[in-house]
Amino acid sequence: MDFDIGNDARQLRTRLRTSITETFPPEFLGAFTDDPADMAATQAFCKTLADQGLLTIAWPTEHGGAGGDVWAQTVVREEMWAHHEPRGPQYMGLNWVGPAVMAFGTADQKARHLPPIAAGDVIWCQGFSEPDAGSDLAALSTRAVADGDTWRITGQKIWTSYAGIAQWCVLAARVGHGTGHEGITMFLVPMDTPGIRVVPIRTMLGPHHLNEVFFDDVIVGPDAVLGAVGGGWAVIKEALAHERVGIARYARCERLLSLLATGEDGIPDRLRTRWARLLVRVRVARLLAYRAVATQAAGGDFDALASAARIAVTRCDQDVADLLGDALGVGGLDAGADAPLHGAAEDHWRYAQAATIASGTIEVQRMIVARDLLGNAS
Ligand SMILES: Cc1cc2nc3c(=O)[nH]c(=O)nc-3n(C[C@H](O)[C@H](O)[C@H](O)COP(=O)(O)OP(=O)(O)OC[C@H]3O[C@@H](n4cnc5c(N)ncnc54)[C@H](O)[C@@H]3O)c2cc1C
């Protein structure tokens, strides 16, 4: 299969790189630092991208997009992640919340939610995981009980990225007393609804990242239900597959390998073979992601392909982090603009550790791939 992304996508890449380098200093490491100015800069950059029609480049024009193809979208994802995600937390709304609303939302929900995402005005969070429902997400116990024509929601979510700064949450709750997938329903909930309490979890991923969210008799209207009541599992499956191919982690891996090679000291001789092998694996991960993206664009089932790509790329993330550590020595763990690679090695190491857990653990991804292969074999 030929994955030539075409001239338009190549020109787009150049345009994005120029825009990023003109906007952010070389030491920019994303929104989740101790400097609130970094978050503010990413919010402003989203507006700039939106004004230039680049934020939702591959969304259909009727939903505020530019109608671009999947390769344009892929290039945007690659350049953003390679440069420490200058869209900050908004990538989540762009990568999967918007597409889920397009696929499952009513006309009113599309009109209400898609324009603010396309304009770069809103941060969403994902309320799926619970203390006793992570890998086994279908064990979730947050409940939604009908009360007249409203819903009363009670429960607890955990590891909710950006909950403290998000305006909206896509929440998975159970309606009725079924088990497993039965009764799981998705709700679009404003985060300022009375009864919602966010408690930040301090981690090495920096501020705003991980949180607990408590829902105590939170009341939402019928317009909050996304998809069918009890039909939430289909939304979750689609959302997670989009999420798994949505972050082009291989692009940051390749950029870091390249920065190491072109940096002051280059690659130490003893690590040259390892560096080259890793670059090959990163490019294989890229091709696996492209296969998932191409299948998705052709309307095919891409769940297992997305998982295969995710396994490859998260392993690369961690192996690149280790290689950078070995190459740069203790100094590679320094943070700040004066550190090697402007602190990118330290930053990448911290993020890479969580890569094989977020969006479903690597063991779960392996099961999805195995089930798909065995299913096809039978
Ligand atoms: C950086 C980060 C961001 C996150 N952001 C969000 C977010 O925004 N919203 C959200 O809802 N969640 C989020 N999560 C949560 C994430 O989806 C869960 O952590 C993940 O699904 C694993 O669930 P768990 O933590 O409950 O671990 P568990 O499910 O308890 O797993 C513990 C260990 O057991 C293994 N295991 C479990 N079941 C099996 C099995 N059947 N076979 C083999 N091994 C198994 C797992 O692979 C893992 O190694 C985030 C997590 C991280 C790290």
PDBQT file of the ligand as one rigid body, heavy atoms in Angstrom, charges set to zero:
ROOT
HETATM    1  C1  LIG A 401      -2.229  10.035  31.525  1.00  0.00    +0.000 C 
HETATM    2  C2  LIG A 401      -3.567   9.406  31.692  1.00  0.00    +0.000 A 
HETATM    3  C3  LIG A 401      -4.690  10.116  31.287  1.00  0.00    +0.000 A 
HETATM    4  C4  LIG A 401      -5.964   9.562  31.453  1.00  0.00    +0.000 A 
HETATM    5  N1  LIG A 401      -7.062  10.310  31.080  1.00  0.00    +0.000 NA
HETATM    6  C5  LIG A 401      -8.288   9.791  31.265  1.00  0.00    +0.000 A 
HETATM    7  C6  LIG A 401      -9.435  10.586  30.945  1.00  0.00    +0.000 A 
HETATM    8  O1  LIG A 401      -9.338  11.747  30.535  1.00  0.00    +0.000 OA
HETATM    9  N2  LIG A 401     -10.660  10.038  31.152  1.00  0.00    +0.000 N 
HETATM   10  C7  LIG A 401     -10.821   8.780  31.620  1.00  0.00    +0.000 A 
HETATM   11  O2  LIG A 401     -11.963   8.332  31.735  1.00  0.00    +0.000 OA
HETATM   12  N3  LIG A 401      -9.743   7.996  31.947  1.00  0.00    +0.000 NA
HETATM   13  C8  LIG A 401      -8.493   8.483  31.775  1.00  0.00    +0.000 A 
HETATM   14  N4  LIG A 401      -7.390   7.721  32.114  1.00  0.00    +0.000 N 
HETATM   15  C9  LIG A 401      -7.604   6.414  32.735  1.00  0.00    +0.000 C 
HETATM   16  C10 LIG A 401      -7.203   5.237  31.860  1.00  0.00    +0.000 C 
HETATM   17  O3  LIG A 401      -8.123   5.049  30.807  1.00  0.00    +0.000 OA
HETATM   18  C11 LIG A 401      -7.140   4.021  32.810  1.00  0.00    +0.000 C 
HETATM   19  O4  LIG A 401      -6.095   4.250  33.725  1.00  0.00    +0.000 OA
HETATM   20  C12 LIG A 401      -6.886   2.743  32.060  1.00  0.00    +0.000 C 
HETATM   21  O5  LIG A 401      -8.001   2.395  31.273  1.00  0.00    +0.000 OA
HETATM   22  C13 LIG A 401      -6.558   1.575  33.029  1.00  0.00    +0.000 C 
HETATM   23  O6  LIG A 401      -7.520   1.463  34.001  1.00  0.00    +0.000 OA
HETATM   24  P1  LIG A 401      -7.089   1.370  35.552  1.00  0.00    +0.000 P 
HETATM   25  O7  LIG A 401      -6.199   2.502  35.845  1.00  0.00    +0.000 OA
HETATM   26  O8  LIG A 401      -8.340   1.230  36.348  1.00  0.00    +0.000 OA
HETATM   27  O9  LIG A 401      -6.215   0.065  35.674  1.00  0.00    +0.000 OA
HETATM   28  P2  LIG A 401      -6.775  -1.461  35.824  1.00  0.00    +0.000 P 
HETATM   29  O10 LIG A 401      -7.875  -1.678  34.854  1.00  0.00    +0.000 OA
HETATM   30  O11 LIG A 401      -7.074  -1.706  37.259  1.00  0.00    +0.000 OA
HETATM   31  O12 LIG A 401      -5.509  -2.273  35.382  1.00  0.00    +0.000 OA
HETATM   32  C14 LIG A 401      -4.406  -2.549  36.253  1.00  0.00    +0.000 C 
HETATM   33  C15 LIG A 401      -3.448  -3.457  35.517  1.00  0.00    +0.000 C 
HETATM   34  O13 LIG A 401      -4.091  -4.723  35.243  1.00  0.00    +0.000 OA
HETATM   35  C16 LIG A 401      -4.044  -5.005  33.853  1.00  0.00    +0.000 C 
HETATM   36  N5  LIG A 401      -5.268  -5.668  33.462  1.00  0.00    +0.000 N 
HETATM   37  C17 LIG A 401      -6.534  -5.312  33.778  1.00  0.00    +0.000 A 
HETATM   38  N6  LIG A 401      -7.414  -6.173  33.232  1.00  0.00    +0.000 NA
HETATM   39  C18 LIG A 401      -6.685  -7.079  32.536  1.00  0.00    +0.000 A 
HETATM   40  C19 LIG A 401      -7.029  -8.221  31.777  1.00  0.00    +0.000 A 
HETATM   41  N7  LIG A 401      -8.296  -8.585  31.592  1.00  0.00    +0.000 N 
HETATM   42  N8  LIG A 401      -6.017  -8.937  31.203  1.00  0.00    +0.000 NA
HETATM   43  C20 LIG A 401      -4.724  -8.558  31.376  1.00  0.00    +0.000 A 
HETATM   44  N9  LIG A 401      -4.338  -7.487  32.104  1.00  0.00    +0.000 NA
HETATM   45  C21 LIG A 401      -5.304  -6.769  32.679  1.00  0.00    +0.000 A 
HETATM   46  C22 LIG A 401      -3.945  -3.654  33.167  1.00  0.00    +0.000 C 
HETATM   47  O14 LIG A 401      -3.394  -3.766  31.874  1.00  0.00    +0.000 OA
HETATM   48  C23 LIG A 401      -3.034  -2.909  34.149  1.00  0.00    +0.000 C 
HETATM   49  O15 LIG A 401      -1.688  -3.242  33.906  1.00  0.00    +0.000 OA
HETATM   50  C24 LIG A 401      -6.108   8.255  31.983  1.00  0.00    +0.000 A 
HETATM   51  C25 LIG A 401      -4.966   7.543  32.387  1.00  0.00    +0.000 A 
HETATM   52  C26 LIG A 401      -3.722   8.108  32.261  1.00  0.00    +0.000 A 
HETATM   53  C27 LIG A 401      -2.513   7.336  32.707  1.00  0.00    +0.000 C 
ENDROOT
TORSDOF 0
